[in-house]
Every structure is written in structure tokens, then in C-alpha cells.
């Protein structure tokens, strides 16, 4: 029976980033995934690095998002140096364009909300917006610029994080499905695989995204549910798009500044279980929003369509930190923010394991919050 300091279950951006962070702290780590690494939500994500809340429920997440965004300028060079691969990190901010309703009122609310949360967001005139992004649709009614936001090429980042984790000594094992935790009394001592292999460890970290809840012993702490998002890749032969562009109904993320230019547009929010289909209605929704933001994209070549399953939670907040079972930690439920939150999640989970305490209070994200909810029913 093999023994490690830490077993990580789940090979997405969260699990692999934790593996990298722990292994460079000289922790003996093995990471297991039921399939190829990084092939679920991480591979599918558009890669916007935005700490802004997309709904009221996400407001408690803003400080964590800001902390993670602040780590990115260090996280990327560390990953690139360890892996020898580029991660496709791009700064330059986000242009928020409003096309519908009482746009000026919506803009005022948007700016006030951002400022109240400590987020940079400045109203700009339509003329300024069109100078910034000449391809912007002429039907825009109001605009704001969020200078601190960034983006990353998620597939390039995925490859770099995998290579970085391996280069620092983590053992990564795809195609190994975990079916149960191994417990001795109130202590988690490892995992059992579908092939009957027991892998022992001092700590087990569950980072399996939407699939975390499929592990019976994890479900009480991590009631994750999949939320499908469809996306489209376009080849833009028109005017270059310089920054991330977002509207009420969709977004466009540049992957490069080449001519022609690759763009990713998204996305849908669908509660359809573990079904990863791409649908005509979903693609129509995305393209309608993208073409409103940049009408010239109506002539863009359709390169690829795909979908992914984001790990949602009942309160739309991630699940981070130790459980009441000794040695068992959870790092899942990042919903739409897995790419953004990967650096801070890796740091905090590593601190829980190596220092005994994270540098940021994880009370709002504790796996125990779901147990207390059940006891109150």
C-alpha cells in the first residue's frame, strides 16, 4: 500500500494548483482523477479573471477573488518557470457595455456596487468606449472600464499547471477513479480506488468539482451540482478586440492579438445534470450576445463549440477548508470562478495542511456550514 502526505482527488485547475503548491513545499503528493487531467470545467472555461460578483449571493466571495487576482502576477511566472510553458495570461482590463433598459441608471448602480466592494470601475463615455474598442456596437447606451481585470488562456494554463506540478515532484495519476474514503474512527487515512487499490495519506483533499458530491462520504460537506455552460470559439478577421468585452447577456475574451484573431464567447447557465451537450439554443444565445457587442463578428468563422459543467453549490459560494473528520479537506464548488480562485485556493489549502491554519478566515466557505443547515431543519 502506497503512502503519501496528501492525496488529492480531482485533476482540474483547483486540484493541480494545490498539488503544485504542496509539492514545492516538499510535501509528498499524489493526485488522482477518474479521467484525463483538466478535461472538465477547467478546460471549458473562458478564462476571465474578474472578482466582480455576478449576483448578490456572490458578494461574500469578492475579498477572496481580489486576493487571488493579486496573486496572479506571481502565480503565472512561478508556473511558467516550473513548467517551461506559457500560460496565456493577459492584462488590459474589461470593457462593460450596456445595451438595454435604463442604461445610465444601470451604469450608476454598477459603478457604486464596484466601488463599495473595493473594485476599480470607472464610467466612460460612449465615445471613449468606441475609441478604446472601435469594433464596439453602435447601439451601446452606456459603458464602464474595469482596469484591474485580466484573462488567461485556460487550456494553456492547464498544460502549464500540470507540467509545473510534475516538475516539483507531485505524482499525477489520471484514469484512477476513487470510490470511497478510508476512515479509521474519525480520521480519514486515505482513499479506495475502483480497482481496489488503497492509497494511504495523512491528508485527503477532495477537489473533484461537480463530481465531489458523487462520493457518498463527501456529499454532506460538499453538495455540489453541475451547472452547464456552453461556449464558442470564433476567428475574427475584422477589427481587433483589445480587452475582454462584457454586456448584460454575454462576453468576448480575446485569446491573442493576431490577425485573424481567436476569440472565446459565452456563456449559458443550465441546470441539466451531468449532460454536456452543445445545443442550437445555447449557441444562438451566445452568438446573439456576441454580435450585439461586436456586430462585425457576424462575419467571424465559427471554430469550435463546447460545454463544461461548473460545480455549483446551494449558496453559490465555494467549499474550502477542513471538515470535522480529521485529515479530510474540501476544495470545490468554485462555480464560475475556478480559474480566478485557483491560486488563492492552492495557497490556503496548503497552509491548512502545512501550517495548521490558513492566512484568511474561511468561515464563510467552510464545509461545515451545510451540516449546521441540516441540524437546523
Secondary structure, DSSP 8 states (H G I E B T S, - for coil): -EEEEEEEE--SHHHHHHHHHHHTTT--EEEE-SSSTT-SHHHH---EE--S-SSGGGGGGHHHHHHHHHHHHHHHHHHHHHHS----EE-S-EEEEE-SSSHHHHHHHHHHHHHHTT---EEE-HHHHHHH-TTS-TT--EEEEETT-EEE-HHHHHHHHHHHHHHTT-EEE-S--EEEEEEETTEEEEEEETTS-EEEEEEEEE--GGGGGGSTTTTTT---EEEEEEEEEEEE-SS---SEEE-SS-EEEE--S-SSEEEEEE---B--TT-----HHHHHHHHHHHHHH-GGGGGSEEEEEEEEEEEE-TTS--EEEE-SSBTEEEEE--TT-HHHHHHHHHHHHHHHHHTSS-SS--GGG-TTHHHHHHHH-
